[in-house]
Amino acid sequence: MFRGVSHLSLDAKGRISIPARYRDELVSECSGQLIVTTDPSKCLLIYPQPVWGPIEEKLSGLSSFNHKVRSLQRLLIGNACDVEMDNVGRILVAPSLRRYAGLVNKEVVLVGQGEKFELWDEKQWDMQMESAMALSEDDMPEELDGFSL
């Protein structure tokens, strides 16, 4: 289970170091084999390969005759890249994926989201957090009716 926010630096070659607290789990779960793909929110998603497999299979099985489904297939499957953690826990983020997510500065944020991570430009992440804190009770989706922390 991945949770928490990690502020990281993207190196000159486009690599990030996966925080040490996640490395053992990623090595045991997937031998460091990860999938990096795009998200409609303009961040990147990083999945352990075994978690990504069923998602890709389900997306691929949907009808490509529906233009919304086809667009999502293009976005998620078409941009998916296989990456492998190196022996010091780094992964290389492809230039096309960095451009998509606006990862032009060194400062990035890796956010644990259960079975996957999100990778954000730090400024975009800060804007997401400001937006989340501005939600009022009237802005909450129906799915959260009765939900309490």
Secondary structure as GFF3:
##gff-version 3
##sequence-region A 1 149
A	DSSP	beta_strand	2	9	.	.	.	ID=ss1
A	DSSP	beta_strand	15	17	.	.	.	ID=ss2
A	DSSP	alpha_helix	20	30	.	.	.	ID=ss3
A	DSSP	beta_strand	33	38	.	.	.	ID=ss4
A	DSSP	beta_strand	44	48	.	.	.	ID=ss5
A	DSSP	alpha_helix	49	61	.	.	.	ID=ss6
A	DSSP	alpha_helix	67	76	.	.	.	ID=ss7
A	DSSP	beta_strand	81	84	.	.	.	ID=ss8
A	DSSP	beta_strand	90	92	.	.	.	ID=ss9
A	DSSP	alpha_helix	95	100	.	.	.	ID=ss10
A	DSSP	beta_strand	107	114	.	.	.	ID=ss11
A	DSSP	beta_strand	117	121	.	.	.	ID=ss12
A	DSSP	alpha_helix	122	133	.	.	.	ID=ss13
A	DSSP	three_ten_helix	137	139	.	.	.	ID=ss14
A	DSSP	three_ten_helix	142	144	.	.	.	ID=ss15
###
